[in-house]
Amino acid sequence: MLEMTRVPDATKKLGDFGYAGDDHVIPFEVGPLDARGRVIQLGPMLDGILARHDYPEPVARLLAEACVVAVLLGSSLKFEGKFILQTRTDGPVDMLVADFSTPGSLRAYARFDADRLEVLAAAGETSSETLLGRGVLALTIDQGQYTQRYQGIVELDGATLQEAAHAYFRQSEQIPTEIRLEVAKVIRPGEGEQWRAGGLIAQFLPEAPERLRMVDLPGGDGALEVEDQFDDAWREVQALAATIEPGELIDPTIEPERLLYRLFHEHGVRVFPGTPVADECSCSRERIRGILEGFSAEEIVDSTEDGRISVNCEFCSKSYTFEPGEFLAAN
């Protein structure tokens, strides 16, 4: 498969159109509107993750959305760690996992019921809400060993991942946030079908805390107010984000810098150096060996098949084989 990655032109400078290219997270700031955010277009990296598992198209589309959300949120971490997006639902796609490790490594996989999916596909019912069903979206920040994980839980009940991400920021972070996502399979002459995805997150971060006038969360059976009581700066950010056409987030000829300029040039948008995102799995033979060394003798025997212990990584599909004798001797 031919790659679509655009190698940045050495003559271009930060902020120029086409400087970052695909698979780079680009932070930005719109000072007059007190807004900050990140934007990304995922190309070859995403296509590689999805092609490795040969997912059915509806499943691939959902996992691509999860990847975009994980990258947009995980790339905000200022420390070495992981941001993990995971769904657990009763739908035919009962689990999605997108695991982002700072500064820019991503791995992801989906679990689905092929029979249920086939029935829904035949009926033309493959919306993300139908495929996910009811359950939860967990967003976890992991700073590594000897630290406590932080986790936010959002209910998934007929909501898209984009809507659930908005709910997470409303409930857990209390930061006014706007997220836009788009995923598509595109055909380019001479290159065949390829997956592309794009996303933008913008957040209202004024210096004066009293301007963060979030609507109060409901108590009991209460309902959220329909209208958010924000000031005009954030309303304008929301209005500008609403003008984003789906194609603008995935079209390789509309670079992220060009999109940011179109949206915010009247106010002045500052673009910061981007961070590349790579398809990288954290599995290793040594890490899996460490896990097996913690197994009891009975568990080692139960894990042995045809005289060997075989472990397959669900993320990258690598297979590791071990001799059970080396673990039994230790027990």
C-alpha positions in Angstrom: 0.0 0.0 0.0 1.3 3.4 -0.9 1.7 5.8 2.0 0.0 9.2 2.0 2.3 10.9 4.6 3.4 14.3 3.5 7.0 14.9 4.5 7.2 18.6 5.7 8.9 20.8 3.2 12.2 22.0 4.7 11.5 25.5 3.4 8.2 25.8 5.3 8.0 27.2 8.8 5.7 26.6 11.7 2.2 27.8 10.9 2.7 27.5 7.1 0.1 25.4 5.2 1.2 21.8 5.0 4.0 22.1 7.6 2.8 19.3 9.9 1.3 16.8 7.5 -0.6 13.7 8.5 -0.3 11.9 11.9 0.8 15.0 13.8 -1.1 16.6 16.7 -1.0 20.4 16.4 -1.7 22.6 19.4 -3.2 26.0 18.9 -4.3 29.1 20.8 -6.8 31.8 20.0 -5.8 34.4 22.6 -8.6 37.0 22.0 -11.2 34.2 22.5 -9.4 32.6 25.5 -9.4 29.3 23.6 -6.9 26.6 23.2 -7.0 23.2 21.5 -5.5 20.7 19.2 -6.2 19.4 15.7 -5.1 16.3 13.9 -5.5 14.4 10.6 -4.8 10.7 10.9 -3.7 9.0 7.7 -1.2 6.1 7.2 -0.8 5.5 10.9 -4.6 4.9 11.3 -4.9 2.9 8.1 -2.2 0.6 9.4 -4.0 -0.1 12.7 -7.3 -0.8 11.0 -5.8 -2.9 8.2 -3.9 -5.1 10.6 -7.1 -6.6 11.9 -9.2 -6.4 8.8 -12.2 -5.1 10.7 -15.6 -4.9 9.0 -16.2 -1.3 7.9 -18.7 -0.3 10.6 -16.3 -1.5 13.3 -13.3 0.2 11.7 -15.2 3.4 11.6 -16.0 3.3 15.3 -12.4 2.3 16.3 -11.1 5.2 14.2 -13.3 7.6 16.1 -12.0 6.2 19.4 -8.4 6.7 18.1 -9.1 10.4 17.3 -10.6 11.0 20.7 -7.8 9.3 22.5 -5.1 11.3 20.6 -6.9 14.6 21.1 -7.3 14.1 24.8 -4.1 12.1 25.6 -1.9 14.6 23.8 -2.7 17.2 26.5 -0.8 15.2 29.2 2.2 17.1 30.4 3.9 14.1 32.0 5.0 10.6 31.0 2.0 8.3 31.1 -1.0 6.8 29.3 -4.5 7.9 28.3 -6.8 5.0 27.8 -10.2 5.2 26.2 -12.3 2.1 26.7 -16.0 1.2 26.1 -17.9 -1.7 27.6 -21.4 -2.0 26.2 -24.1 -4.5 25.3 -24.0 -3.7 21.6 -22.5 -5.9 18.9 -19.3 -3.9 19.3 -19.0 -4.5 23.0 -15.5 -3.2 23.5 -13.3 -0.5 22.0 -9.8 0.3 23.4 -7.6 3.2 22.3 -4.4 3.4 24.3 -2.3 6.6 23.9 1.2 6.8 25.5 3.0 10.1 25.7 4.4 11.7 23.8 2.9 10.1 20.7 2.3 6.3 20.6 -1.1 4.8 19.8 -2.5 1.3 19.8 -6.1 0.2 19.5 -8.4 -2.7 19.0 -12.1 -3.6 18.9 -14.1 -6.6 20.0 -17.3 -7.4 18.3 -19.9 -10.1 17.7 -19.7 -11.0 14.0 -23.2 -12.6 13.9 -25.0 -9.7 15.5 -23.1 -7.3 13.3 -24.0 -9.2 10.1 -27.7 -9.0 11.0 -27.6 -5.3 11.6 -25.5 -4.6 8.5 -28.1 -6.5 6.4 -30.8 -4.3 7.8 -28.8 -1.1 7.2 -28.6 -0.4 11.0 -25.0 0.4 11.6 -25.0 3.8 13.3 -22.5 4.1 16.1 -25.4 4.4 18.6 -26.7 1.0 17.5 -23.4 -0.7 17.3 -22.3 0.5 20.8 -25.7 0.0 22.6 -25.9 0.7 26.3 -22.9 0.8 28.6 -20.1 3.0 29.7 -17.1 4.9 28.3 -14.1 5.0 30.6 -11.4 7.6 30.2 -8.3 6.7 32.3 -5.1 8.6 33.0 -2.3 6.4 34.1 1.0 8.0 35.3 2.7 4.6 35.8 3.7 2.4 38.7 3.3 3.7 42.2 0.7 6.2 41.2 -3.1 6.2 41.4 -5.0 6.1 38.2 -7.6 8.8 37.5 -10.7 7.6 35.7 -13.8 9.3 34.4 -16.9 7.3 33.6 -19.6 8.4 31.1 -22.8 6.5 30.4 -23.3 5.4 26.8 -27.0 5.2 26.2 -27.7 6.0 22.6 -24.8 8.5 22.5 -22.0 8.8 20.0 -18.3 8.9 21.2 -18.2 12.6 20.3 -21.3 13.2 22.5 -19.9 11.1 25.3 -16.6 13.0 25.2 -18.5 16.3 25.6 -20.3 14.7 28.6 -17.0 13.7 30.1 -15.7 17.3 30.1 -19.0 18.6 31.4 -19.2 16.2 34.3 -15.6 15.4 35.2 -13.4 18.3 34.1 -15.9 21.2 34.2 -14.1 22.8 31.2 -16.3 24.2 28.4 -15.2 22.0 25.4 -16.0 21.6 21.8 -15.0 18.4 19.9 -15.4 17.7 16.2 -14.7 14.3 14.6 -14.9 12.8 11.1 -13.9 9.4 9.7 -14.0 8.2 6.1 -12.6 5.6 3.8 -11.2 7.4 0.8 -10.1 6.3 -2.6 -7.1 8.0 -4.2 -5.9 7.4 -7.8 -3.2 4.8 -7.8 -3.4 4.2 -4.0 -6.7 2.4 -3.5 -8.9 2.6 -0.4 -7.5 4.1 2.7 -8.9 5.2 6.1 -8.6 8.8 7.2 -9.8 10.5 10.3 -9.6 14.0 11.7 -10.6 15.8 14.8 -10.5 19.2 16.6 -10.8 20.0 20.3 -11.2 23.5 21.5 -11.5 24.5 25.2 -12.4 27.7 26.9 -9.7 28.6 29.4 -10.0 32.3 30.5 -7.7 33.6 33.2 -10.7 34.8 35.2 -12.3 31.7 36.7 -15.7 33.5 37.1 -16.0 33.4 33.3 -16.2 29.6 33.4 -19.9 29.6 34.0 -20.8 25.9 33.5 -24.4 24.9 33.8 -25.0 23.2 37.2 -25.2 19.5 37.0 -28.6 18.1 37.7 -29.5 16.5 41.1 -31.8 13.6 41.1 -34.2 13.6 38.2 -33.2 17.1 37.1 -32.3 18.0 33.5 -29.5 20.1 32.2 -30.4 23.5 31.0 -30.7 23.7 27.3 -28.7 26.9 27.0 -25.2 27.2 28.4 -24.6 30.5 30.1 -21.2 31.3 28.7 -19.9 34.7 27.6 -19.6 35.8 24.0 -16.0 34.6 23.5 -16.9 31.0 24.0 -20.1 31.3 22.1 -18.1 32.5 19.1 -15.6 29.6 19.4 -18.6 27.2 19.3 -20.2 29.0 16.4 -16.9 28.9 14.4 -16.4 25.2 15.2 -19.9 24.5 14.0 -18.9 25.7 10.5 -16.4 22.9 10.0 -17.5 20.7 7.1 -16.9 17.0 7.6 -14.5 16.9 4.6 -12.3 19.6 6.0 -11.2 17.3 8.9 -10.0 14.5 6.6 -9.1 16.1 3.3 -5.3 15.9 2.9 -5.4 19.0 0.7 -6.9 21.0 3.6 -4.1 20.9 6.1 -4.8 21.5 9.8 -3.0 24.8 9.6 -5.3 25.9 6.7 -8.4 24.8 8.7 -7.2 26.8 11.8 -6.6 29.8 9.6 -10.0 29.7 8.1 -11.7 29.4 11.4 -9.8 31.9 13.5 -7.8 34.2 11.3 -10.0 37.2 12.2 -8.9 36.9 15.8 -5.3 35.7 15.3 -4.5 32.0 15.8 -1.2 30.8 17.1 0.0 27.4 16.0 2.6 25.5 18.1 5.0 22.7 17.0 3.2 19.5 16.3 3.9 16.1 17.8 4.0 13.0 15.6 1.7 10.1 16.4 3.0 6.6 15.6 1.4 3.1 15.5 3.4 1.6 18.3 2.5 -1.2 20.7 4.0 -1.5 24.2 4.0 -5.3 24.3 7.3 -7.1 24.4 8.5 -10.6 25.1 10.1 -9.5 28.4 6.8 -7.9 29.6 4.7 -11.0 28.8 7.4 -13.2 30.5 7.0 -11.1 33.6 3.3 -11.7 33.6 3.7 -15.4 33.2 6.2 -15.6 36.0 3.4 -14.5 38.3 1.2 -17.4 37.3 0.8 -20.4 39.6 1.8 -23.9 38.5 -1.8 -24.7 37.8 -2.3 -21.6 35.7 0.8 -22.4 33.7 -0.5 -25.9 33.0 -3.9 -24.5 32.0 -2.2 -22.1 29.6 -0.2 -24.8 27.9 -1.4 -26.1 24.6 0.5 -28.6 22.4 3.4 -28.3 24.8 3.8 -24.6 24.5 2.3 -21.4 25.9 1.3 -19.0 23.1 0.3 -15.4 23.7 -1.1 -13.1 21.1 -1.3 -9.4 21.5 -4.8 -8.1 20.7 -3.4 -4.7 19.7 -0.6 -5.5 17.3 -1.3 -9.2 16.6 2.2 -10.3 17.5 2.5 -13.8 18.8 4.9 -14.9 21.6 5.7 -18.5 22.4 7.2 -19.8 25.6 8.2 -23.2 27.0 6.1 -24.0 30.1 9.1 -25.8 31.8 10.9 -22.5 32.5 7.9 -21.3 34.6 7.0 -24.6 36.2 10.6 -24.9 37.5 10.3 -21.5 39.2 7.1 -22.7 41.0 
